[in-house]
Amino acid sequence: MTSTRVWREDRGSAAAELTLVAPLMVLLVLFVVFCGRLAATQVRMNDVAHQAARAATSARTPTQAEVAARATAAASLAAAGITCRSLTVSVASAGLRPGSTVTVTVSCTVALEDVAALGVPGSRIISCSFSSVVDVWRGGGS
């Protein structure tokens, strides 16, 4: 008789355990989603820096390179759906001589609630750099 009484007292324990574990599992899944969205934003920012560097190498003067890099970065961010609280684009052009390297660094302060779509407070600065070589065979500046 004792074994049946113990067996009957265990009824409902699985439901109680599930009730306790389910919120933790939901939090774990939300954390994984947050990390994934943050990583995806980093990948998009790498692409933005790449596009800005390529636009800068097409320019003829360092001033035009900075303008082209900023405009391309802003357009690429908008196309990627990334909203920056502040955007900084810096261009190191070395005079845009054929064969030289242009390095563009894009820094964007993003709100975490926008990135994660989970209402996470705060912001994070995501910064990416990309270097591109100026075409050796292009014509001189005008």
C-alpha positions as a Markdown table, in Angstrom:
| # | Residue | x | y | z |
|---|---|---|---|---|
| 1 | Met | 0.0 | 0.0 | 0.0 |
| 2 | Thr | 2.8 | 2.4 | 0.8 |
| 3 | Ser | 4.1 | 2.3 | -2.8 |
| 4 | Thr | 0.8 | 3.3 | -4.3 |
| 5 | Arg | 0.4 | 6.1 | -1.9 |
| 6 | Val | 3.8 | 7.6 | -2.9 |
| 7 | Trp | 3.0 | 7.1 | -6.5 |
| 8 | Arg | -0.3 | 9.0 | -6.2 |
| 9 | Glu | 1.5 | 11.9 | -4.4 |
| 10 | Asp | 3.6 | 12.5 | -7.4 |
| 11 | Arg | 0.7 | 13.4 | -9.6 |
| 12 | Gly | 0.9 | 16.9 | -10.9 |
| 13 | Ser | 4.6 | 17.3 | -10.3 |
| 14 | Ala | 5.4 | 17.3 | -14.0 |
| 15 | Ala | 2.9 | 20.2 | -14.5 |
| 16 | Ala | 4.5 | 22.0 | -11.6 |
| 17 | Glu | 8.0 | 21.6 | -12.9 |
| 18 | Leu | 6.9 | 22.7 | -16.4 |
| 19 | Thr | 5.2 | 25.8 | -14.9 |
| 20 | Leu | 8.5 | 26.7 | -13.2 |
| 21 | Val | 10.8 | 25.9 | -16.1 |
| 22 | Ala | 8.7 | 27.4 | -19.0 |
| 23 | Pro | 9.4 | 31.1 | -18.1 |
| 24 | Leu | 13.2 | 30.3 | -18.0 |
| 25 | Met | 13.0 | 28.6 | -21.4 |
| 26 | Val | 11.1 | 31.6 | -22.8 |
| 27 | Leu | 13.8 | 33.9 | -21.4 |
| 28 | Leu | 16.5 | 31.7 | -22.9 |
| 29 | Val | 14.9 | 31.8 | -26.4 |
| 30 | Leu | 14.5 | 35.6 | -26.2 |
| 31 | Phe | 18.2 | 35.9 | -25.3 |
| 32 | Val | 19.2 | 33.8 | -28.3 |
| 33 | Val | 17.0 | 35.9 | -30.5 |
| 34 | Phe | 18.6 | 39.1 | -29.1 |
| 35 | Cys | 22.1 | 37.7 | -29.7 |
| 36 | Gly | 21.2 | 36.7 | -33.3 |
| 37 | Arg | 19.7 | 40.0 | -34.1 |
| 38 | Leu | 22.8 | 41.8 | -32.8 |
| 39 | Ala | 25.0 | 39.6 | -34.9 |
| 40 | Ala | 22.9 | 40.2 | -38.0 |
| 41 | Thr | 23.2 | 43.9 | -37.4 |
| 42 | Gln | 27.0 | 43.6 | -37.2 |
| 43 | Val | 27.0 | 41.7 | -40.5 |
| 44 | Arg | 24.9 | 44.5 | -42.1 |
| 45 | Met | 27.3 | 47.1 | -40.7 |
| 46 | Asn | 30.2 | 45.3 | -42.3 |
| 47 | Asp | 28.4 | 45.5 | -45.6 |
| 48 | Val | 27.7 | 49.2 | -45.1 |
| 49 | Ala | 31.5 | 49.8 | -44.5 |
| 50 | His | 32.3 | 47.8 | -47.6 |
| 51 | Gln | 29.9 | 49.8 | -49.8 |
| 52 | Ala | 31.1 | 53.1 | -48.4 |
| 53 | Ala | 34.8 | 52.2 | -49.0 |
| 54 | Arg | 34.0 | 51.2 | -52.6 |
| 55 | Ala | 32.2 | 54.5 | -53.2 |
| 56 | Ala | 35.1 | 56.4 | -51.7 |
| 57 | Thr | 37.6 | 54.7 | -54.1 |
| 58 | Ser | 35.5 | 55.9 | -57.1 |
| 59 | Ala | 35.9 | 59.5 | -56.1 |
| 60 | Arg | 38.5 | 61.8 | -57.6 |
| 61 | Thr | 39.4 | 64.0 | -54.6 |
| 62 | Pro | 39.6 | 63.3 | -50.8 |
| 63 | Thr | 36.7 | 65.6 | -50.2 |
| 64 | Gln | 34.5 | 63.8 | -52.8 |
| 65 | Ala | 35.6 | 60.5 | -51.3 |
| 66 | Glu | 34.3 | 61.6 | -47.8 |
| 67 | Val | 31.0 | 62.9 | -49.3 |
| 68 | Ala | 30.5 | 59.7 | -51.3 |
| 69 | Ala | 31.3 | 57.5 | -48.3 |
| 70 | Arg | 28.9 | 59.3 | -46.0 |
| 71 | Ala | 26.1 | 59.3 | -48.6 |
| 72 | Thr | 26.6 | 55.7 | -49.4 |
| 73 | Ala | 26.7 | 54.7 | -45.8 |
| 74 | Ala | 23.5 | 56.6 | -45.0 |
| 75 | Ala | 21.7 | 55.0 | -48.0 |
| 76 | Ser | 23.0 | 51.5 | -47.2 |
| 77 | Leu | 21.9 | 51.8 | -43.5 |
| 78 | Ala | 18.5 | 52.9 | -44.6 |
| 79 | Ala | 18.2 | 50.0 | -47.1 |
| 80 | Ala | 19.3 | 47.6 | -44.3 |
| 81 | Gly | 16.7 | 49.0 | -42.0 |
| 82 | Ile | 19.2 | 50.2 | -39.4 |
| 83 | Thr | 18.4 | 53.5 | -37.7 |
| 84 | Cys | 21.4 | 55.2 | -36.1 |
| 85 | Arg | 21.1 | 57.6 | -33.2 |
| 86 | Ser | 24.4 | 59.0 | -34.4 |
| 87 | Leu | 26.5 | 58.1 | -37.5 |
| 88 | Thr | 30.2 | 58.7 | -37.9 |
| 89 | Val | 32.0 | 58.0 | -41.2 |
| 90 | Ser | 35.7 | 58.5 | -41.4 |
| 91 | Val | 37.8 | 58.1 | -44.5 |
| 92 | Ala | 41.6 | 57.6 | -44.6 |
| 93 | Ser | 42.3 | 58.1 | -48.3 |
| 94 | Ala | 46.1 | 58.7 | -48.6 |
| 95 | Gly | 45.4 | 61.2 | -51.4 |
| 96 | Leu | 43.5 | 58.7 | -53.6 |
| 97 | Arg | 46.5 | 57.8 | -55.7 |
| 98 | Pro | 46.1 | 54.9 | -58.0 |
| 99 | Gly | 47.1 | 51.7 | -56.1 |
| 100 | Ser | 46.7 | 53.4 | -52.7 |
| 101 | Thr | 44.3 | 52.0 | -50.1 |
| 102 | Val | 41.2 | 53.8 | -48.8 |
| 103 | Thr | 39.9 | 52.8 | -45.4 |
| 104 | Val | 36.4 | 53.7 | -44.3 |
| 105 | Thr | 35.3 | 53.3 | -40.7 |
| 106 | Val | 31.5 | 53.5 | -40.0 |
| 107 | Ser | 30.3 | 53.9 | -36.4 |
| 108 | Cys | 26.6 | 53.8 | -35.6 |
| 109 | Thr | 25.0 | 54.1 | -32.2 |
| 110 | Val | 21.9 | 51.8 | -32.4 |
| 111 | Ala | 19.1 | 51.6 | -29.9 |
| 112 | Leu | 18.9 | 48.0 | -28.6 |
| 113 | Glu | 15.1 | 48.1 | -28.7 |
| 114 | Asp | 15.3 | 48.6 | -32.5 |
| 115 | Val | 17.9 | 45.9 | -33.0 |
| 116 | Ala | 16.3 | 43.2 | -30.9 |
| 117 | Ala | 12.7 | 44.2 | -31.3 |
| 118 | Leu | 12.2 | 42.9 | -27.8 |
| 119 | Gly | 12.1 | 46.2 | -25.9 |
| 120 | Val | 15.6 | 45.9 | -24.5 |
| 121 | Pro | 16.7 | 49.2 | -23.1 |
| 122 | Gly | 20.0 | 51.0 | -23.9 |
| 123 | Ser | 22.1 | 51.5 | -27.0 |
| 124 | Arg | 25.3 | 50.1 | -28.5 |
| 125 | Ile | 28.0 | 51.5 | -30.8 |
| 126 | Ile | 28.7 | 49.2 | -33.7 |
| 127 | Ser | 31.8 | 50.1 | -35.6 |
| 128 | Cys | 33.1 | 48.5 | -38.8 |
| 129 | Ser | 36.0 | 49.3 | -41.1 |
| 130 | Phe | 36.8 | 48.2 | -44.6 |
| 131 | Ser | 39.7 | 48.9 | -46.9 |
| 132 | Ser | 39.6 | 49.1 | -50.6 |
| 133 | Val | 42.3 | 49.7 | -53.2 |
| 134 | Val | 42.1 | 52.6 | -55.7 |
| 135 | Asp | 42.1 | 51.2 | -59.2 |
| 136 | Val | 45.6 | 51.4 | -60.6 |
| 137 | Trp | 44.4 | 51.9 | -64.2 |
| 138 | Arg | 42.0 | 54.8 | -63.6 |
| 139 | Gly | 42.6 | 58.2 | -65.1 |
| 140 | Gly | 44.0 | 61.1 | -63.2 |
| 141 | Gly | 41.9 | 63.5 | -61.1 |
| 142 | Ser | 40.1 | 66.5 | -62.7 |
